[in-house]
Amino acid sequence: MLNKYPAWKNILILLVVFWALLYSLPNLYPDDPSLQISHETLELGEGDMPIIITALEAAQIEYFGDEVVSESILIRLNSLTDQLRAKTAIEDALADDYIVALNLAPTTPGWMQAIGAGKMNLGLDLQGGVHFLMEVDMDAAIERRMEDNLSNVRTILREQRIRSRGLTLVSNMHLEVRFASADDRTSARSELRDGFPELQFQNREAGGLFLLDMRMTPDTALQIQRDTLQANRTTLLNRVDSLGVSEPTVQQQGSDRIIVELPGLQDPAQAIRILQRIATLEFHLEAELGAPSLSYETYEYEGLLINVDNDVILQGDRVSNAVYSLDQNSQPQVLLSLDAQGGNQMNRITRDSINRKMDILLIETKSRTVLSINEDGEEVEETEFYEEKKLIMNAVIRSALGRQFSVTGLSPREASDLAPLIRSGSLAAPMTIVEQSVIGPSMGQENKEQGILGVQVAAALVVMFMLFYYRVFGMAANAALIMNILMIVAVMSSIIPATLTLPGIVGIVLTVGMAVDANVLIFTRIREELNNGFSPQQAIDAGYNRAFTTILDANLTTFLVAAVLYTIGTGPVRGFAITLMIGIITSMFTAIIGTRAIINFIYGGKSVKTLAIGGVIKPVEAKS
């Protein structure tokens, strides 16, 4: 029978409509402005609540909810103004090692969250987010390169059995090697020249010693700075990816700074902890008994004092992967994997160091607030950065190590935080957060509201036009249009982890127009078939079937263009492309299958003499 769907297809359409309605509903629940308080190392609980509550009461800030969530404390507030005031009050009441992060707490009912129904991710231009300005310590990057050179020079001289009177890092670009004779210096220079093409060599004598100066050229230093900035940017991108943030912004500013902007986060405190933990790893051997005191540094490890040799046997940039897990005793550990060169280097060193101990240092750059007196004699707060080294492993080498081994002796939080830090790659140079702020929507609240109002007015005009001009068929098109928008929202909220930006809204509006265009093509085709003398049932069937090819071709070419934009584009371009691709797929379903299901329900299986289409009720006679 013409224009009748089988029962299973009608049920399937109803299920799709119900799914779209259910999974788009969470977007009607606005988030609450909130604060998330956590500690760098401790797990917070109910016992930490009184200090926070007292600080809020002293500042006369009202709040309506407090809870412990994932080892941190969440405070819900009434407005964004209260949120900023509360952040200042709580930070003044707590020590520097507490993290007070601005957050938006979800209000979606628990049963919706249980079935995976959540809100769409909004971009910086619609929701705002967290802004960090991070500065790279370029002097440390150059000094680290020269320290590596110093270690390699010492190794080469030892392997070639060339005796020296010591090596000194005079500055971050100047390495000095001392020899007792000119012959030793000449032999060393010939061995070192090919291995260090980026350094300039110069002979000189002082204090009865023959010196070999190895200096880094300005061009090499500039290239190191460029490489360092790019490497750190890549590392930050990897770290941000581990946070699950959609559409982040990580871009270079100037010659030594990087901007990181993160749209609304589920756990901004973790983001601050991950980004602020400017961590690198260093692998050392434990100093031998009787070693000179200047050749090692002493660290505390599990209540013991350990002498760690100054020579770095492996840097953290040789770690290719890190996974957090539990060992056979259910204790936290981090499984490390080295790259090929790192594995070979580790194997060579540990093969020659059986029964010695290997030490792993975690090096972090941290900040603290200090009080100082300015030129006017006023007391001001300043941010001071310092480096903290911690011995996280001290283990006996029982056999030659390969490319994989584990790091133990960490707390659960330290291990879970350390794994993504290492996995994202070691920073090429330390970085410090010199500016941290919460940014609002970049387009401005007023412009955003006007844009949404414009979309609503335009949609209302389209709905009224379709209803007035196409009557019953226009009603079906309007119903499909609403279902199309619900499906786009549901897909972006649950299936595809896309971020809605202002260009994305433009993509949605464009697909809405394309969906209406498809219905116009179908309805025009139906009118043509009626004018050709077909019966209403035949005209409806022919209109949908014959317009399908045209609609498919038009949507397919547009989809391919959107796919290219998504592949080669970034930021706003990808936001536009993803909503356009989703909208094309959903509009094909709603404009063809959805509207036909409604028309079938109204006209299908009935003896129809007239159709309400094109603004008139047109009588027709069936073809013989």
C-alpha positions in Angstrom: 0.0 0.0 0.0 1.3 3.5 -0.9 2.5 5.8 1.8 2.4 3.3 4.7 5.4 2.5 6.8 5.6 -1.0 8.4 5.1 -1.0 12.1 8.8 -1.6 12.9 9.9 1.5 11.0 7.3 3.7 12.8 8.5 2.3 16.1 12.2 3.0 15.2 11.3 6.6 14.3 9.5 7.1 17.6 12.5 5.6 19.5 14.9 8.0 17.7 12.6 10.9 18.6 12.5 9.8 22.2 16.2 9.3 22.4 16.8 12.8 20.9 14.4 14.4 23.4 16.0 12.5 26.4 19.6 13.2 25.6 19.0 16.9 24.7 17.2 17.6 28.0 20.3 18.0 30.2 21.1 21.2 28.3 18.1 22.8 30.0 19.7 22.6 33.4 22.1 25.5 34.0 25.3 24.9 35.9 25.9 26.4 39.4 28.9 28.8 39.9 31.1 26.9 42.3 34.6 26.6 43.8 36.6 23.4 43.9 39.2 23.2 46.7 42.0 20.6 46.6 45.5 20.1 48.0 48.6 19.4 46.1 49.3 16.2 47.9 46.6 15.6 50.6 43.1 14.2 50.2 40.5 16.7 51.5 37.4 15.6 53.5 34.8 16.8 55.9 37.4 17.7 58.5 38.7 20.5 56.2 35.2 22.0 55.8 35.1 24.3 59.0 37.9 26.6 57.8 36.3 27.1 54.5 32.8 27.7 55.9 34.3 30.2 58.5 36.0 32.1 55.7 32.7 32.4 53.7 30.8 33.5 56.8 33.4 36.1 57.7 33.2 37.5 54.2 29.3 37.4 54.3 29.1 35.3 51.2 26.0 33.1 50.9 26.3 29.5 49.6 23.7 26.8 49.2 25.7 23.6 48.9 29.0 21.9 50.1 30.1 18.4 49.3 33.3 16.3 49.1 33.8 15.2 45.4 36.8 13.1 44.3 39.1 14.0 47.2 38.3 17.7 46.9 35.6 20.0 48.3 32.9 21.6 46.1 31.1 24.8 47.2 28.1 25.9 45.2 27.3 29.7 45.1 24.5 31.9 43.9 26.3 34.1 41.3 29.5 34.6 39.5 30.2 37.7 41.7 29.9 35.6 44.8 32.2 33.0 43.2 35.0 35.5 42.7 34.6 37.0 46.2 34.5 33.5 47.8 37.7 32.5 45.9 39.6 35.4 47.4 38.3 34.8 50.9 39.1 31.1 50.9 42.6 31.6 49.4 43.4 34.1 52.2 42.2 31.6 54.8 44.2 28.6 53.4 47.9 27.9 52.9 49.7 28.3 49.6 49.7 24.6 48.9 45.9 24.5 48.5 44.3 25.0 45.1 41.1 27.0 44.9 39.7 26.7 41.4 36.7 28.3 39.8 34.2 25.7 38.5 30.7 25.2 37.1 28.9 22.4 39.0 26.4 20.4 37.0 22.7 20.4 38.1 21.7 17.5 35.8 19.6 15.0 37.7 21.4 11.9 38.8 19.3 9.5 36.7 20.3 11.4 33.5 23.9 11.2 34.4 23.5 7.5 35.1 22.4 6.8 31.5 25.2 9.1 30.1 23.0 12.1 29.3 25.1 15.2 29.7 25.4 18.7 28.5 27.2 19.9 25.4 30.7 21.2 25.7 30.7 24.9 25.1 33.7 26.8 23.7 35.5 29.8 25.1 33.3 32.2 23.0 30.1 30.9 24.5 31.0 29.8 28.0 34.5 31.2 28.8 37.1 29.2 30.6 40.5 29.3 32.3 43.4 31.3 30.9 47.1 30.6 31.7 50.1 32.6 30.5 53.2 30.4 30.9 56.8 31.6 30.6 59.6 29.3 29.5 62.9 29.6 31.3 65.2 29.9 28.3 68.4 30.2 30.3 67.6 26.9 32.0 67.1 25.3 28.5 70.5 26.4 27.3 72.1 25.5 30.6 70.5 22.0 30.5 72.0 21.5 27.0 75.4 22.5 28.2 75.1 20.2 31.3 74.3 17.3 28.9 77.4 18.3 26.9 79.5 18.3 30.0 78.3 14.8 30.9 79.0 13.6 27.4 82.4 15.2 27.3 83.3 13.5 30.6 82.1 10.1 29.1 84.1 10.5 25.9 87.3 11.5 27.7 86.9 8.5 30.0 86.3 6.1 27.1 89.3 7.4 25.2 91.5 7.3 28.3 92.3 11.0 28.1 93.1 12.4 31.5 91.8 15.8 32.5 92.2 18.1 35.5 88.4 18.7 35.7 85.5 20.1 33.8 83.6 23.3 34.8 80.4 24.9 33.5 81.6 28.5 33.6 78.2 29.9 32.3 75.1 28.5 30.6 77.0 28.9 27.3 80.6 28.2 28.3 82.2 24.9 29.2 85.8 24.7 30.3 88.0 21.6 30.3 91.4 21.6 32.0 94.5 19.5 31.1 98.0 19.0 32.4 99.7 19.0 29.0 99.1 20.5 25.6 99.2 17.0 24.1 96.3 15.8 26.2 94.4 19.0 25.1 95.1 18.3 21.4 94.0 14.7 21.7 90.8 15.7 23.5 90.0 18.4 20.9 90.3 16.0 18.0 88.0 13.5 19.7 85.4 16.1 20.7 85.2 18.3 17.7 83.1 16.0 15.5 80.7 15.2 18.4 79.9 18.8 19.2 79.5 20.7 15.9 77.3 23.4 17.6 80.2 24.4 19.9 83.2 26.7 19.2 86.6 25.4 20.5 89.4 27.7 21.7 92.7 26.9 23.4 94.2 29.0 26.2 96.6 28.7 29.2 96.0 29.8 32.7 97.6 28.9 36.1 100.0 26.4 34.5 97.1 24.4 33.0 96.1 24.0 29.4 92.5 24.9 28.9 90.0 24.0 26.2 87.0 26.4 26.0 83.8 25.1 24.5 81.3 27.9 23.8 77.8 27.7 22.3 77.3 30.0 19.3 74.5 32.6 19.4 72.8 30.9 16.4 72.8 27.6 18.3 71.3 29.3 21.4 68.6 30.9 19.3 67.7 27.6 17.7 67.6 25.9 21.1 65.2 28.6 22.3 62.9 28.0 19.2 63.0 24.2 19.7 62.4 24.5 23.4 59.3 26.7 22.9 57.9 24.3 20.3 58.7 21.2 22.4 57.0 22.7 25.5 53.9 23.7 23.5 53.6 20.1 22.2 54.0 18.8 25.7 51.3 21.2 27.0 49.0 20.0 24.2 49.5 16.4 25.3 48.9 17.3 28.9 45.7 19.2 28.0 44.5 16.2 26.0 45.0 14.0 29.0 42.5 16.3 30.8 39.8 15.5 28.2 39.3 19.2 27.4 37.6 19.8 24.0 38.9 22.6 21.7 41.7 23.9 23.9 43.9 26.8 22.8 47.7 26.4 23.2 49.6 29.0 21.3 52.9 30.8 21.3 53.1 34.4 22.5 56.3 36.2 21.8 59.7 34.4 22.0 59.3 32.8 25.4 55.6 32.5 26.4 52.7 30.2 25.8 49.0 30.9 26.2 46.8 28.1 27.4 43.0 28.6 27.3 40.7 25.8 28.5 37.0 25.9 28.0 34.7 24.8 30.8 36.3 22.0 32.7 34.9 19.1 34.8 37.8 19.4 37.1 39.7 22.7 36.8 41.7 22.0 40.0 43.3 19.0 38.3 44.1 21.2 35.3 45.9 23.7 37.5 47.7 20.9 39.3 48.8 19.2 36.1 49.9 22.5 34.5 51.5 23.9 37.6 53.5 20.7 38.2 56.3 21.7 35.9 57.9 18.3 36.3 60.9 16.6 34.7 62.6 13.3 35.5 66.3 12.6 35.9 68.0 9.2 36.3 71.2 8.9 38.3 73.3 6.3 40.0 73.9 6.4 43.7 77.3 7.8 44.6 79.9 5.3 45.5 81.4 5.1 49.0 84.3 7.6 49.4 83.2 9.8 46.5 84.1 13.5 46.8 81.4 15.5 48.4 81.2 17.9 45.4 80.3 14.9 43.1 76.9 14.1 44.7 73.9 15.7 46.4 72.1 14.2 49.4 68.3 13.5 49.4 66.0 12.0 52.0 64.2 8.8 50.9 62.0 6.8 53.3 63.7 8.2 56.3 67.3 7.6 55.0 69.8 10.0 53.5 70.9 9.0 50.0 73.9 10.4 48.2 72.9 10.8 44.5 75.7 11.1 41.9 75.6 14.4 40.0 76.0 12.8 36.6 72.7 12.4 34.8 72.6 9.0 33.1 69.2 9.6 31.4 66.8 12.5 31.0 63.0 12.3 31.2 62.6 13.1 27.5 63.7 9.5 26.7 60.5 8.2 28.4 58.0 7.3 25.6 55.1 6.2 27.8 53.9 5.9 31.4 51.0 4.0 32.8 49.6 4.1 36.3 48.8 0.7 37.9 49.0 -1.4 41.1 51.8 -3.8 41.7 51.4 -7.3 43.2 51.1 -5.9 46.7 48.3 -3.5 45.5 50.7 -0.5 45.9 50.6 2.3 43.3 53.3 2.2 40.6 54.1 3.9 37.3 55.2 1.6 34.5 57.8 3.4 32.3 58.7 2.7 28.7 61.8 4.3 27.1 62.4 5.1 23.4 65.0 3.1 21.5 67.9 5.4 22.3 66.9 5.6 25.9 66.5 1.9 26.2 70.0 1.3 24.7 71.5 3.9 27.0 69.8 2.5 30.1 70.9 -1.1 29.2 74.5 -0.1 28.6 74.8 1.8 31.9 72.9 -0.7 34.1 74.9 -3.6 32.5 78.0 -2.0 33.9 76.5 -1.1 37.2 75.1 -4.4 38.6 74.5 -4.3 42.4 74.7 -0.5 42.4 71.6 1.6 43.1 69.7 3.7 40.6 68.0 6.9 41.7 65.1 8.7 40.0 64.7 12.4 40.8 61.4 14.2 40.2 62.2 17.9 39.6 59.4 20.4 39.9 59.3 24.2 39.5 56.9 25.7 42.1 55.8 29.1 43.1 55.1 30.8 46.5 53.9 34.2 47.6 56.5 36.3 49.5 56.2 39.7 51.1 58.6 42.5 50.1 59.0 46.2 50.5 58.7 48.4 47.3 60.4 51.7 46.6 57.7 53.6 48.5 58.2 51.5 51.6 54.9 49.7 51.2 54.6 45.9 51.8 53.6 44.1 48.6 53.1 40.5 47.7 55.3 39.0 45.0 55.4 35.6 43.4 58.7 33.7 43.8 59.6 30.6 41.8 61.8 27.9 43.2 62.9 24.4 42.1 62.1 21.4 44.3 63.9 18.0 43.8 62.5 14.8 45.3 64.0 11.3 45.2 61.1 9.1 44.2 63.0 5.8 43.7 66.2 4.2 45.1 66.5 0.6 43.9 69.3 -1.9 43.5 70.2 -2.8 39.9 70.0 -6.7 39.9 70.3 -7.1 36.1 70.7 -5.0 33.0 67.5 -3.0 32.5 65.8 -2.7 29.1 63.2 -0.3 27.8 60.5 -1.0 30.4 60.6 -0.9 34.2 58.5 0.5 37.1 58.7 3.4 39.5 57.3 2.6 43.0 57.2 4.4 46.4 54.6 6.9 45.3 51.2 7.8 46.9 48.1 7.1 44.8 47.7 10.7 43.9 51.3 11.2 43.1 51.3 8.1 40.8 48.1 9.0 39.1 49.3 12.6 38.4 52.8 11.6 37.5 51.7 9.1 34.8 50.1 11.7 32.5 52.9 14.2 33.2 55.5 11.7 32.0 53.3 10.3 29.2 52.8 13.8 27.8 56.5 14.2 27.5 59.1 15.9 29.7 59.3 19.6 29.4 62.3 20.8 27.4 62.7 23.6 30.0 61.0 24.6 33.2 57.9 26.8 32.9 56.1 29.0 35.3 52.5 30.3 35.3 52.9 34.1 35.4 49.2 34.8 34.9 46.1 32.9 35.7 42.6 34.1 35.2 39.0 33.1 34.4 37.8 34.5 31.1 34.2 35.1 30.1 32.7 34.5 26.7 34.9 36.3 24.2 32.0 37.5 22.2 30.4 39.2 25.2 27.2 38.3 27.0 25.1 40.9 25.3 26.3 39.9 21.8 25.6 36.3 22.7 22.1 37.0 23.8 21.4 39.0 20.7 22.8 36.2 18.5 20.6 33.6 20.2 17.6 36.0 19.8 18.3 36.4 16.1 18.4 32.6 15.6 15.1 32.3 17.5 13.4 35.1 15.4 14.7 33.6 12.1 13.5 30.1 13.1 10.1 31.5 14.0 9.8 33.2 10.7 10.7 30.0 8.8 8.1 28.0 10.9 5.4 30.6 10.2 6.2 30.7 6.5 6.2 26.9 6.1 2.9 26.6 8.0 1.2 29.4 6.1 2.4 28.4 2.6 2.3 24.6 2.8 -0.4 24.1 5.5 -0.4 20.4 6.5 2.8 19.7 4.8 4.4 22.8 6.4 3.3 21.5 9.8 5.1 18.2 9.0 8.2 20.1 7.9 8.2 22.2 11.1 7.9 19.1 13.3 10.8 17.6 11.4 12.7 20.8 11.9 12.3 20.7 15.7 13.3 17.0 15.7 16.4 17.9 13.6 17.6 20.5 16.2 17.0 18.0 19.0 18.9 15.3 17.3 21.9 17.7 16.6 22.0 18.7 20.3 21.6 15.0 21.4 24.4 13.8 19.2 26.8 16.6 20.4 25.8 16.0 24.0 26.3 12.2 24.1 27.8 10.5 21.0 30.4 12.9 19.6 32.6 14.8 22.1 32.3 18.0 20.1 32.5 21.5 21.4 29.8 24.0 20.4 31.3 27.4 19.5 29.7 30.5 17.8 30.8 29.3 14.3 29.2 25.9 15.3 25.9 27.7 15.9 26.2 29.1 12.4 26.7 25.6 11.2 23.4 24.5 12.9 21.5 27.4 11.4 22.9 26.4 8.0 21.7 22.8 8.4 18.3 24.0 9.5 18.0 26.0 6.3 19.2 23.0 4.3 16.6 20.8 5.9 13.8 23.3 4.9 15.3 23.4 1.4 14.9 19.6 1.2 11.3 19.8 2.2 10.7 22.5 -0.3 12.1 20.3 -3.1 9.9 17.4 -2.0 6.7 19.5 -1.7 7.4 21.2 -5.1 7.8 17.8 -6.6 4.5 16.6 -5.2 2.8 19.7 -6.6 4.3 18.9 -10.0 3.0 15.4 -9.9 -0.4 16.6 -8.9 -0.4 19.0 -11.9 0.6 16.0 -14.1 -2.6 14.3 -13.1 -1.4 11.8 -10.5 -3.6 10.9 -7.6 -2.7 12.4 -4.2 -1.3 9.0 -3.0 0.8 8.6 -6.1 1.9 12.2 -6.0 3.2 11.9 -2.5 5.0 8.7 -3.3 6.6 10.0 -6.5 7.5 13.3 -4.8 9.5 11.7 -2.1 11.1 9.1 -4.3 12.1 11.4 -7.2 13.4 14.2 -5.0 15.6 11.9 -3.0 18.4 11.7 -5.6 18.6 15.5 -5.9 18.6 16.0 -2.1 21.3 13.2 -1.6 23.6 14.7 -4.2 23.4 18.2 -2.7 23.9 17.0 0.9 26.7 14.6 -0.1 28.8 17.3 -1.8 28.3 19.7 1.2 29.2 16.9 3.6 32.5 16.3 1.7 33.4 20.0 1.8 32.7 20.1 5.6 34.9 17.0 6.1 37.7 18.7 4.3 37.3 21.8 6.5 37.3 19.6 9.6 40.5 17.8 8.4 42.6 20.8 7.5 41.0 23.5 9.7 41.6 24.4 13.4 39.6 26.1 16.1 36.5 27.9 14.8 36.7 26.3 11.4 36.5 22.8 12.9 33.6 23.9 15.2 31.7 25.0 12.1 32.5 21.9 10.2 31.5 19.4 12.9 28.1 20.9 13.5 27.6 21.1 9.7 28.4 17.4 9.2 26.2 16.3 12.1 23.4 18.5 10.8 23.6 17.1 7.3 23.1 13.6 8.5 20.3 14.4 10.9 18.5 16.6 8.4 18.5 13.8 5.8 16.8 11.6 8.4 14.2 14.2 9.5 13.5 15.9 6.2 12.9 12.7 4.3 12.0 9.9 6.7 10.6 12.1 9.5 8.3 14.2 7.4 7.1 11.2 5.4 6.2 9.4 8.5 4.0 12.3 9.5 2.4 12.6 6.0 1.9 8.9 6.0 0.1 9.1 9.3 -2.2 11.9 8.0 -2.8 10.6 4.4 -1.5 7.1 4.2 -4.1 4.3 3.6 -6.9 6.7 3.1 -9.1 7.6 0.1 -7.9 11.2 -0.5 -9.3 13.5 -3.1 -7.5 16.7 -2.2 -4.1 17.7 -0.6 -3.5 20.9 1.5 -0.2 21.9 -0.2 1.0 25.1 -1.7 -1.4 27.3 0.2 -4.5 25.9 -1.7 -6.7 22.9 -1.5 -6.5 21.5 -5.0 -9.0 18.9 -6.3 -7.5 16.3 -8.6 -8.6 13.4 -10.7 -6.8 10.1 -10.7 -5.2 9.0 -13.9 -6.9 6.1 -15.6 
